[in-house]
């Protein structure tokens, strides 16, 4: 069973109960390569535990979008790093996660029995949640993120946003009727959260998957996004019955094979960049989710967090 494997990994890295419960906040760092499911998993874990959430990658994507809007081409990133850093440092960034509702809303992505809370990214008060995930941004973000000046500016933003997002301490009632204090918490995902941003995080996760599995997920994500945008345009134009043949066989984005090649190139750039490269923290729990359900990985991470907070696990049946 997956949870048994996760517990075995966890048991190799014991932590004293005192150090767990005296912390002002409980931080979960989730790292991994592109399209490994970090963001959706982190959001679902945050919702499961009642923690705050920060999408670290959106900061670099916002920096990339700002650069593109200034006419900076991928080949010019190295020569115009100072300009990109200045744009990011002066920008106003806000990350809002949709809280739990009685039933999934149209803005939430249904994934099996779980619904992934939607996240709204505001850049200078403009909603850029979709624009920062376009193919143009995908192709350029690794170059922007590799610049040490940009990473230094992003590090300050990450820590500030995390402090603002962390949840308040609460009491948790266990099955025996006793009550235990839960420290306030925050979940952050990225590529260097457990190694650079929060090296002392109470729980570090490294999510991985095969390049093809990640490419299929990214293709589905882009396909669904394109269909939603096309439907919104048709509704706005009151032409729902128009272009049916085109809608039946859309060509919204590259093939799965092209996306896989892009992801492998992104992996190479992330692993080999000079500053804060993609690495597995020595004390991280490694989860290969190629063949896991979304629920398995979310519930297992949440239960690992509960264990480290001295609380009961909830999903041993997974």
C-alpha positions, -999 to 999 in steps of 0.1 A, spaced: 0 0 0 12 35 -7 6 48 28 28 20 42 56 30 19 52 67 29 52 58 66 84 38 61 100 68 45 88 90 73 100 67 100 135 71 88 134 108 97 121 110 133 113 144 149 108 151 186 72 159 197 84 189 216 100 205 185 68 199 166 44 216 189 64 245 201 68 259 165 49 290 158 38 276 125 39 242 107 53 245 72 49 219 44 73 223 15 63 205 -17 90 204 -44 93 186 -77 97 190 -115 73 208 -138 38 192 -141 44 167 -113 11 179 -96 27 201 -70 2 229 -72 -30 209 -72 -17 186 -45 -5 215 -23 -38 232 -26 -58 201 -17 -34 194 13 -38 229 25 -76 226 23 -76 192 40 -56 206 70 -70 241 71 -37 256 63 -27 286 42 -13 281 7 13 299 -15 19 290 -52 56 297 -54 58 291 -91 33 318 -98 58 344 -86 83 334 -114 54 332 -139 44 367 -130 79 379 -135 80 362 -169 46 377 -179 59 412 -169 90 406 -190 70 394 -220 48 425 -217 79 446 -219 89 430 -251 117 409 -235 124 378 -256 137 346 -241 171 352 -257 173 386 -240 167 374 -204 204 373 -195 210 408 -207 179 423 -191 178 405 -158 181 438 -138 150 451 -156 130 419 -149 141 420 -113 130 456 -110 96 448 -125 91 420 -101 103 439 -70 78 468 -77 49 445 -86 20 439 -63 13 402 -60 -17 386 -43 -26 349 -41 -62 339 -31 -73 303 -25 -110 294 -27 -121 281 6 -142 250 12 -178 251 0 -207 227 4 -202 214 -31 -177 220 -59 -183 253 -77 -177 258 -115 -143 273 -106 -131 242 -89 -116 212 -108 -131 179 -98 -105 152 -93 -121 119 -82 -135 123 -48 -116 155 -41 -120 190 -56 -89 212 -61 -95 247 -47 -91 273 -74 -64 299 -69 -66 335 -81 -33 352 -89 -35 390 -90 -6 410 -106 -10 447 -99 -47 441 -92 -52 423 -125 -63 386 -126 -36 368 -145 -44 333 -133 -48 319 -168 -23 342 -186 7 331 -165 1 295 -177 1 300 -214 27 282 -237 47 315 -241 51 318 -204 58 280 -201 87 283 -226 104 313 -210 98 309 -172 128 286 -167 152 312 -180 137 339 -159 138 317 -128 174 308 -133 186 344 -128 200 349 -93 187 384 -90 152 373 -98 154 344 -73 166 368 -46 136 391 -52 112 361 -53 126 347 -21 117 378 -2 82 377 -18 77 340 -10 85 344 27 64 375 30 34 359 14 38 327 35 38 347 67 6 365 56 -11 332 45 -4 310 75 -35 298 93 -41 304 130 -35 277 156 -66 256 164 -77 227 186 -82 193 171 -106 167 187 -93 131 184 -113 99 183 -109 93 220 -124 126 228 -92 143 238 -81 177 223 -47 186 208 -34 219 197 -26 223 160 -1 250 151 -10 275 124 3 262 91 11 270 55 17 248 24 41 261 -3 50 244 -36 79 251 -59 113 237 -69 135 249 -40 111 254 -11 126 226 11 162 234 1 163 272 0 130 290 9 122 270 40 151 246 47 137 240 83 102 231 71 86 205 94 76 184 64 93 183 30 78 164 1 93 158 -33 67 149 -59 79 131 -91 65 114 -121 76 102 -155 80 128 -183 52 112 -203 28 111 -174 35 148 -167 31 156 -204 -3 140 -205 -15 159 -174 -2 192 -189 -20 184 -222 -52 177 -204 -48 210 -184 -42 230 -216 -70 213 -235 -96 219 -207 -85 255 -204 -88 261 -241 -123 245 -242 -134 267 -213 -121 298 -230 -137 289 -263 -170 282 -246 -169 315 -228 -162 333 -261 -191 316 -279 -214 324 -250 -203 361 -250 -208 363 -288 -241 344 -286 -228 319 -312 -230 287 -293 -240 267 -324 -213 282 -346 -181 264 -356 -192 230 -343 -169 212 -366 -139 232 -354 -148 226 -318 -150 189 -324 -113 186 -333 -96 215 -317 -58 222 -321 -53 243 -291 -18 234 -281 13 212 -289 11 175 -290 18 153 -259 51 144 -274 61 181 -279 51 189 -243 71 159 -231 102 173 -249 95 208 -234 93 193 -199 125 173 -203 142 206 -214 127 224 -184 140 196 -161 175 200 -175 174 237 -170 160 235 -135 185 208 -124 216 225 -139 209 261 -131 236 278 -109 213 293 -83 189 272 -62 187 242 -86 160 216 -84 172 191 -58 157 166 -34 162 177 2 181 151 22 151 149 47 124 149 21 98 122 16 99 112 -21 66 103 -38 65 91 -74 29 97 -83 30 83 -119 6 55 -109 -11 70 -79 -46 85 -76 -48 121 -66 -65 111 -34 -37 87 -24 -10 114 -26 -31 141 -10 -43 120 19 -9 105 25 8 139 27 -19 152 50 -15 121 73 23 125 73 17 161 85 -7 149 112 18 124 125 45 151 128 21 173 147 13 144 170 -22 139 157 -41 108 146 -40 97 109 -73 98 91 -68 78 59 -51 45 67 -76 28 45 -61 43 13 
